[in-house]
Amino acid sequence: VQLQASGGGLVQAGGSLRLSCAASGRTFRNYAMGWFRQTPGKDREFVAATSASGDNDYYADSVKGRCTISRGNAKNTVYLQMNSLKPEDTAVYYCAAYRGSWSDWGQGTQVTVSS
């Protein structure tokens, strides 16, 4: 699966962004999808994931209540709506597809939250 993330940018603390991840391939709907983020010098960390059907979502404690993951299987796209953004949310955000492991990754989109 080829993934293309977009929607990052510069936003003030308290603002919102919606990240999108467009996937190629007709089997997109078979895979759980997730969002991860990484800052320089730190390991990539889990942010959110949604099951293949979209019926089950999972969130890191750090974003729970502020972020919502969703997927549009008809559009082969997964979204991450981020609200009440904080400076500590600043990172490169990656989408990934789960095929037994988080095996397929997009190129990342930068999110910068200013205080």
N, C-alpha and C positions, 0 to 999 in steps of 0.2 A: 504494500500500500504506500503510495506517495502522498505526503502530507504537506500542505502549504498554510502556514500560520500568518495571520495579519491582524491589524486592529490595535497594535500597541501605539504608544505615544507618550507625550508629556502631559501630566494632569496635576492639578493642585490637590493637596490632601483634602479628603472628603468628597472628591469627585468620583466619577464613574468611567469605566471603559468596558467595551464589549469586544472580546477577542473572538476571532473566527479561525477555524481550521478546515480547509477544504481537502477532501480526500479523493484520490482517483480510484477507479476500480468498482466493479459492480458488487463486490463482496463486503463493502464497507459496513453494511448493516449486520454482518456476522460478528463484528468485533466490539469488545468494550473499548472505550476511548478515554483518554485521560489528558490532564494538563499538569505540567511540572514547571518548576522555575529554578533558576540558578543565578547566583551572584558571584562575582570574581572571588576565587579562593575558597569557595564553599562547594559542597556536593550538591548535585541536583536534588531538589526535594519535591515530593508529591504535593499537589494542590487539590485536585479533584478528579473524579472519574465517574463515568456512567456506563451502565451495562449495555450490552448489544441492543436490547429492546428499549433502553431508556427508562425502564421502570425502577431501576435502583441507582442511586447516586451516593457518592462517598466524598467526604471533604476532610482536608486537614483541619485540625482544631484552630489553626491560625487564621483561617478564612471562613470558617463555618458561620453562617448567618450574614455574611457579606457577599458571598459569591454563589452563583448558580450556574451549574453546568447543564447543558441541554444539547439535543442532537436533532437534526432534521435529516432523517434517512433518505427522504426523497431528494434532498439537495446534497447528499454526501458531505454534510457539514456538521461540525460540533462547535458549540459556542461556550464561552465563559464570560458571563456577566459579572463584573466586579464593581461593587458599590462601596461607599465609605472608605475609599482607598487611603492607605497610610504610607508614609515614607518607607517603612520596612517592607512594603510590597514591591519596591523597586527591584527589578530583576529582568532577565531574559526569560520569556515564557515559551515553553515548548509543548506541542501536542504530540501525542503518541497513540499508537494502536496496540492493543493487547492480543497477541496470537500465541498464547501459551507463556509468553513473557512480554514485557514492553519492548517489542522488537523493531517497530517502525517509528521513526521520529521525523518531525518537521524541522525546519531550519531555525525556528525561534523568532520571536518578536519582542522588541525592547519595550518595557513599561517603566516609566520614570515618574515617581510621585514626589512633588516638591512640597516642602513644609511651609 
